[in-house]
Amino acid sequence: MLIFWVIAAVALLLLVLTVVSGDLLDGVVDAVDFTGGYLSSAVVLAFVATFGIVGGIVTTVTDVGALAAAGLGLVAGLVVAVVAGYATRALTHGPTAHQITSSDYVGLAATVTTSIPAGGLGQVALTVAGQSAALAARADVPVPTGSVVTIVSNVGPGVVKVAAPE
């Protein structure tokens, strides 16, 4: 039946638009999500597209009625939706690289790469989450190059205050 192909075409068009431009229906889907984050617009559209495609194929190649084709489309759509739900949740809620912020530096050890005069600026180097960083540093007392210091606070963008070694 033609209705299945129309359903599939509209769902596939919306799915492509969602992938290209961002989730168009997530506000609506979020309002009715009872699955704990497994439901998204991509999952709903994948279900509808699969329903239409399977229903269209079944009515085209067999002699079964629209109700039987809809039932098979429903089952296939549910299978695809479950797989898509797990896949999208794994991608969106999985472990990702942490975006390093200035608050991540506090409490870490750093090595002075340019001596820090009392009340002046020097430079320290450190590694945070596997990434190297070089920051301007202030200290209350002079700190020579090569000293290992502890970052005690953020002074401003790219500038930290360090505690001199004891």
C-alpha atoms as a printed R data frame, in Angstrom:
    type eleno elety resid chain resno      x       y      z
1   ATOM     1    CA   MET     A     1  0.000   0.000  0.000
2   ATOM     2    CA   LEU     A     2  1.121   3.491 -0.768
3   ATOM     3    CA   ILE     A     3  0.502   4.772  2.782
4   ATOM     4    CA   PHE     A     4  3.389   2.696  4.162
5   ATOM     5    CA   TRP     A     5  5.804   4.194  1.621
6   ATOM     6    CA   VAL     A     6  4.589   7.721  2.413
7   ATOM     7    CA   ILE     A     7  5.108   7.098  6.138
8   ATOM     8    CA   ALA     A     8  8.609   5.754  5.447
9   ATOM     9    CA   ALA     A     9  9.526   8.661  3.168
10  ATOM    10    CA   VAL     A    10  8.367  11.340  5.617
11  ATOM    11    CA   ALA     A    11 10.123   9.634  8.541
12  ATOM    12    CA   LEU     A    12 13.357   9.209  6.575
13  ATOM    13    CA   LEU     A    13 13.255  12.856  5.472
14  ATOM    14    CA   LEU     A    14 12.759  14.005  9.087
15  ATOM    15    CA   LEU     A    15 15.486  11.623 10.256
16  ATOM    16    CA   VAL     A    16 17.975  13.065  7.762
17  ATOM    17    CA   LEU     A    17 16.994  16.607  8.791
18  ATOM    18    CA   THR     A    18 17.454  15.652 12.439
19  ATOM    19    CA   VAL     A    19 20.902  14.221 11.803
20  ATOM    20    CA   VAL     A    20 21.989  17.211  9.704
21  ATOM    21    CA   SER     A    21 20.517  20.081 11.719
22  ATOM    22    CA   GLY     A    22 20.164  18.701 15.234
23  ATOM    23    CA   ASP     A    23 17.287  17.108 17.074
24  ATOM    24    CA   LEU     A    24 14.126  18.755 15.802
25  ATOM    25    CA   LEU     A    25 11.716  16.880 18.038
26  ATOM    26    CA   ASP     A    26 13.715  16.413 21.239
27  ATOM    27    CA   GLY     A    27 11.688  18.941 23.232
28  ATOM    28    CA   VAL     A    28  8.544  16.983 22.438
29  ATOM    29    CA   VAL     A    29 10.227  13.612 22.933
30  ATOM    30    CA   ASP     A    30 11.837  14.707 26.222
31  ATOM    31    CA   ALA     A    31  8.412  15.666 27.555
32  ATOM    32    CA   VAL     A    32  7.080  12.132 27.067
33  ATOM    33    CA   ASP     A    33 10.279  10.144 27.707
34  ATOM    34    CA   PHE     A    34  9.566   7.461 30.290
35  ATOM    35    CA   THR     A    35 12.580   5.323 29.370
36  ATOM    36    CA   GLY     A    36 15.341   7.060 31.295
37  ATOM    37    CA   GLY     A    37 17.002   8.620 28.267
38  ATOM    38    CA   TYR     A    38 16.672   5.821 25.716
39  ATOM    39    CA   LEU     A    39 13.983   7.688 23.787
40  ATOM    40    CA   SER     A    40 15.051  10.399 21.343
41  ATOM    41    CA   SER     A    41 13.771  11.891 18.120
42  ATOM    42    CA   ALA     A    42 16.199   9.682 16.188
43  ATOM    43    CA   VAL     A    43 14.765   6.593 17.892
44  ATOM    44    CA   VAL     A    44 11.163   7.622 17.211
45  ATOM    45    CA   LEU     A    45 11.907   8.439 13.570
46  ATOM    46    CA   ALA     A    46 13.875   5.186 13.112
47  ATOM    47    CA   PHE     A    47 10.830   3.303 14.458
48  ATOM    48    CA   VAL     A    48  8.409   5.114 12.122
49  ATOM    49    CA   ALA     A    49 10.694   4.725  9.091
50  ATOM    50    CA   THR     A    50 11.166   0.998  9.759
51  ATOM    51    CA   PHE     A    51  7.420   0.564 10.269
52  ATOM    52    CA   GLY     A    52  6.753   2.194  6.887
53  ATOM    53    CA   ILE     A    53  9.503   0.369  5.003
54  ATOM    54    CA   VAL     A    54  8.601  -3.084  6.325
55  ATOM    55    CA   GLY     A    55  4.887  -2.444  5.844
56  ATOM    56    CA   GLY     A    56  5.527  -1.271  2.279
57  ATOM    57    CA   ILE     A    57  7.739  -4.241  1.439
58  ATOM    58    CA   VAL     A    58  5.326  -6.757  2.929
59  ATOM    59    CA   THR     A    59  2.315  -5.372  1.033
60  ATOM    60    CA   THR     A    60  4.331  -5.155 -2.193
61  ATOM    61    CA   VAL     A    61  5.808  -8.689 -2.249
62  ATOM    62    CA   THR     A    62  3.081 -10.680 -0.493
63  ATOM    63    CA   ASP     A    63 -0.691 -10.961 -0.562
64  ATOM    64    CA   VAL     A    64 -1.193 -10.197  3.141
65  ATOM    65    CA   GLY     A    65 -3.498  -7.403  4.170
66  ATOM    66    CA   ALA     A    66 -2.639  -3.999  5.539
67  ATOM    67    CA   LEU     A    67 -3.286  -5.087  9.143
68  ATOM    68    CA   ALA     A    68 -0.788  -7.967  8.946
69  ATOM    69    CA   ALA     A    69  1.750  -5.690  7.222
70  ATOM    70    CA   ALA     A    70  1.251  -3.099  9.960
71  ATOM    71    CA   GLY     A    71  1.822  -5.769 12.600
72  ATOM    72    CA   LEU     A    72  5.060  -6.897 10.987
73  ATOM    73    CA   GLY     A    73  6.118  -3.254 10.579
74  ATOM    74    CA   LEU     A    74  5.352  -2.642 14.240
75  ATOM    75    CA   VAL     A    75  7.509  -5.572 15.374
76  ATOM    76    CA   ALA     A    76 10.394  -4.611 13.082
77  ATOM    77    CA   GLY     A    77 10.086  -0.960 14.139
78  ATOM    78    CA   LEU     A    78 10.254  -1.912 17.821
79  ATOM    79    CA   VAL     A    79 13.391  -4.002 17.250
80  ATOM    80    CA   VAL     A    80 15.100  -1.150 15.382
81  ATOM    81    CA   ALA     A    81 13.956   1.383 18.001
82  ATOM    82    CA   VAL     A    82 15.394  -0.671 20.871
83  ATOM    83    CA   VAL     A    83 18.738  -1.053 19.086
84  ATOM    84    CA   ALA     A    84 18.774   2.651 18.148
85  ATOM    85    CA   GLY     A    85 17.859   3.627 21.719
86  ATOM    86    CA   TYR     A    86 20.737   1.675 23.214
87  ATOM    87    CA   ALA     A    87 23.143   2.948 20.557
88  ATOM    88    CA   THR     A    88 22.231   6.623 20.910
89  ATOM    89    CA   ARG     A    89 22.227   6.441 24.712
90  ATOM    90    CA   ALA     A    90 25.657   4.803 24.686
91  ATOM    91    CA   LEU     A    91 26.982   7.523 22.395
92  ATOM    92    CA   THR     A    92 25.435  10.449 24.275
93  ATOM    93    CA   HIS     A    93 25.919   9.217 27.840
94  ATOM    94    CA   GLY     A    94 29.185   7.331 27.472
95  ATOM    95    CA   PRO     A    95 32.493   8.349 28.954
96  ATOM    96    CA   THR     A    96 34.060  11.207 27.050
97  ATOM    97    CA   ALA     A    97 37.139  13.314 27.388
98  ATOM    98    CA   HIS     A    98 36.737  15.823 30.179
99  ATOM    99    CA   GLN     A    99 36.899  19.473 29.107
100 ATOM   100    CA   ILE     A   100 39.687  20.867 31.256
101 ATOM   101    CA   THR     A   101 38.845  24.073 33.127
102 ATOM   102    CA   SER     A   102 40.945  26.299 35.358
103 ATOM   103    CA   SER     A   103 39.413  24.720 38.467
104 ATOM   104    CA   ASP     A   104 41.030  21.402 37.491
105 ATOM   105    CA   TYR     A   105 44.495  22.894 38.156
106 ATOM   106    CA   VAL     A   106 43.942  23.628 41.860
107 ATOM   107    CA   GLY     A   107 45.781  21.162 44.082
108 ATOM   108    CA   LEU     A   108 48.024  19.812 41.332
109 ATOM   109    CA   ALA     A   109 51.809  19.834 41.331
110 ATOM   110    CA   ALA     A   110 53.570  21.872 38.663
111 ATOM   111    CA   THR     A   111 57.164  22.512 37.694
112 ATOM   112    CA   VAL     A   112 58.421  26.083 37.480
113 ATOM   113    CA   THR     A   113 59.740  26.667 33.955
114 ATOM   114    CA   THR     A   114 60.419  30.405 34.336
115 ATOM   115    CA   SER     A   115 61.418  31.626 37.804
116 ATOM   116    CA   ILE     A   116 58.680  33.390 39.746
117 ATOM   117    CA   PRO     A   117 59.712  36.627 41.501
118 ATOM   118    CA   ALA     A   118 57.897  37.563 44.723
119 ATOM   119    CA   GLY     A   119 54.667  39.270 43.663
120 ATOM   120    CA   GLY     A   120 55.592  38.924 39.964
121 ATOM   121    CA   LEU     A   121 54.812  36.482 37.173
122 ATOM   122    CA   GLY     A   122 56.669  33.354 36.165
123 ATOM   123    CA   GLN     A   123 55.588  30.200 34.397
124 ATOM   124    CA   VAL     A   124 54.741  26.656 35.433
125 ATOM   125    CA   ALA     A   125 54.157  23.486 33.433
126 ATOM   126    CA   LEU     A   126 51.931  20.590 34.421
127 ATOM   127    CA   THR     A   127 49.979  17.684 32.992
128 ATOM   128    CA   VAL     A   128 46.213  17.476 33.475
129 ATOM   129    CA   ALA     A   129 44.245  14.476 32.216
130 ATOM   130    CA   GLY     A   130 47.140  13.580 29.917
131 ATOM   131    CA   GLN     A   131 47.361  17.071 28.437
132 ATOM   132    CA   SER     A   132 50.316  19.388 28.962
133 ATOM   133    CA   ALA     A   133 49.620  22.931 30.081
134 ATOM   134    CA   ALA     A   134 51.816  25.971 30.612
135 ATOM   135    CA   LEU     A   135 50.407  28.699 32.840
136 ATOM   136    CA   ALA     A   136 51.514  32.048 34.139
137 ATOM   137    CA   ALA     A   137 52.092  31.795 37.888
138 ATOM   138    CA   ARG     A   138 52.341  34.088 40.894
139 ATOM   139    CA   ALA     A   139 53.845  33.320 44.288
140 ATOM   140    CA   ASP     A   140 54.262  35.205 47.570
141 ATOM   141    CA   VAL     A   141 57.969  34.373 47.683
142 ATOM   142    CA   PRO     A   142 60.555  33.957 44.909
143 ATOM   143    CA   VAL     A   143 60.542  30.459 43.368
144 ATOM   144    CA   PRO     A   144 63.476  29.332 41.189
145 ATOM   145    CA   THR     A   145 63.217  27.473 37.883
146 ATOM   146    CA   GLY     A   146 62.940  23.703 38.325
147 ATOM   147    CA   SER     A   147 61.080  23.864 41.643
148 ATOM   148    CA   VAL     A   148 57.991  21.734 42.099
149 ATOM   149    CA   VAL     A   149 55.091  23.807 43.411
150 ATOM   150    CA   THR     A   150 51.432  23.252 44.230
151 ATOM   151    CA   ILE     A   151 48.730  25.288 42.542
152 ATOM   152    CA   VAL     A   152 46.558  26.821 45.266
153 ATOM   153    CA   SER     A   153 44.136  29.052 43.329
154 ATOM   154    CA   ASN     A   154 43.203  30.657 40.043
155 ATOM   155    CA   VAL     A   155 44.088  34.322 39.737
156 ATOM   156    CA   GLY     A   156 42.641  34.887 36.284
157 ATOM   157    CA   PRO     A   157 42.501  33.365 32.819
158 ATOM   158    CA   GLY     A   158 45.690  31.346 32.408
159 ATOM   159    CA   VAL     A   159 47.173  32.657 35.666
160 ATOM   160    CA   VAL     A   160 47.467  30.629 38.867
161 ATOM   161    CA   LYS     A   161 48.839  31.223 42.345
162 ATOM   162    CA   VAL     A   162 51.303  28.642 43.596
163 ATOM   163    CA   ALA     A   163 52.663  27.636 46.971
164 ATOM   164    CA   ALA     A   164 56.435  27.497 47.142
165 ATOM   165    CA   PRO     A   165 58.078  24.220 48.118
166 ATOM   166    CA   GLU     A   166 58.975  23.841 51.770
